[in-house]
Amino acid sequence: KREREYRNLQVERTMEFQSSIEEKDLVRKALTVLTDEQKNLILLRDYEGYSYEELCEITGMSMPNVKTTLFRSRKKLKEKLLEMNFTKYNVK
């Protein structure tokens, strides 16, 4: 019984890992709709965790421009993910 439970757990973990890879691949594909500037801002802010002030320093953009570009980039990315039927995080 324990061996069967262990195998079932391993199968679940394998499926979760494969699903995670597929999700990352979809997000990577969706990022291609963005310009390099948009992609960099999203990655720096949402993945690397830079503050808006740091983004202004890094990019040389004004605060309103950084915020506007991020907003529009996220919207565009969200639309692409919906188009690709990516709903893991209930993107609406």
C-alpha positions as CSV (number, residue, x, y, z in Angstrom):
1,K,0.0,0.0,0.0
2,R,2.8,2.4,0.9
3,E,4.6,1.6,-2.3
4,R,1.4,2.4,-4.3
5,E,0.9,5.7,-2.5
6,Y,4.6,6.6,-3.1
7,R,4.2,5.8,-6.9
8,N,1.0,7.8,-7.0
9,L,2.7,10.8,-5.3
10,Q,5.6,10.5,-7.8
11,V,3.1,10.5,-10.8
12,E,1.4,13.6,-9.3
13,R,4.7,15.4,-8.9
14,T,5.7,14.5,-12.5
15,M,2.4,15.8,-13.9
16,E,2.7,19.0,-11.9
17,F,6.2,19.6,-13.1
18,Q,5.3,19.0,-16.7
19,S,2.3,21.3,-16.3
20,S,4.6,24.0,-14.9
21,I,6.9,23.6,-17.8
22,E,4.0,24.0,-20.3
23,E,2.7,27.0,-18.4
24,K,6.1,28.7,-18.5
25,D,6.4,27.9,-22.2
26,L,3.0,29.6,-22.8
27,V,4.0,32.7,-20.9
28,R,7.3,32.8,-22.8
29,K,5.4,32.7,-26.1
30,A,3.0,35.3,-24.9
31,L,5.9,37.7,-24.1
32,T,6.8,37.7,-27.7
33,V,4.0,40.2,-28.4
34,L,5.7,42.8,-26.3
35,T,8.5,45.1,-27.4
36,D,11.9,44.7,-25.8
37,E,11.2,47.7,-23.6
38,Q,7.9,46.4,-22.4
39,K,9.3,42.9,-21.8
40,N,12.2,44.3,-19.9
41,L,10.0,46.5,-17.7
42,I,7.7,43.6,-16.8
43,L,10.6,41.3,-16.1
44,L,12.4,43.9,-14.0
45,R,9.3,44.9,-12.0
46,D,7.4,41.6,-11.6
47,Y,10.1,39.0,-11.7
48,E,13.1,40.8,-10.3
49,G,11.2,43.0,-7.9
50,Y,12.7,46.4,-8.8
51,S,10.8,49.5,-7.5
52,Y,9.3,52.1,-9.8
53,E,12.1,54.5,-8.8
54,E,14.7,51.9,-9.7
55,L,13.1,51.3,-13.0
56,C,13.2,55.1,-13.7
57,E,17.0,55.1,-13.0
58,I,17.6,51.9,-15.0
59,T,15.6,53.0,-18.1
60,G,15.9,56.8,-17.9
61,M,12.1,57.0,-18.3
62,S,9.9,59.2,-16.2
63,M,7.8,57.8,-13.4
64,P,4.5,58.3,-15.3
65,N,6.0,56.8,-18.5
66,V,7.2,53.7,-16.5
67,K,3.8,53.2,-14.9
68,T,1.9,53.7,-18.2
69,T,4.2,51.4,-20.1
70,L,3.9,48.7,-17.4
71,F,0.1,49.0,-17.4
72,R,-0.2,48.8,-21.2
73,S,2.3,45.9,-21.3
74,R,0.5,43.9,-18.7
75,K,-2.8,44.5,-20.5
76,K,-1.3,43.4,-23.8
77,L,0.2,40.3,-22.2
78,K,-3.1,39.4,-20.4
79,E,-4.9,39.6,-23.7
80,K,-2.4,37.3,-25.4
81,L,-2.6,34.8,-22.6
82,L,-6.4,34.8,-22.8
83,E,-6.2,34.3,-26.6
84,M,-4.0,31.3,-25.8
85,N,-6.6,30.0,-23.3
86,F,-4.2,30.4,-20.4
87,T,-6.5,30.5,-17.3
88,K,-4.4,29.2,-14.5
89,Y,-4.5,32.4,-12.5
90,N,-8.1,33.2,-13.7
91,V,-6.8,36.0,-15.9
92,K,-9.9,38.0,-16.9
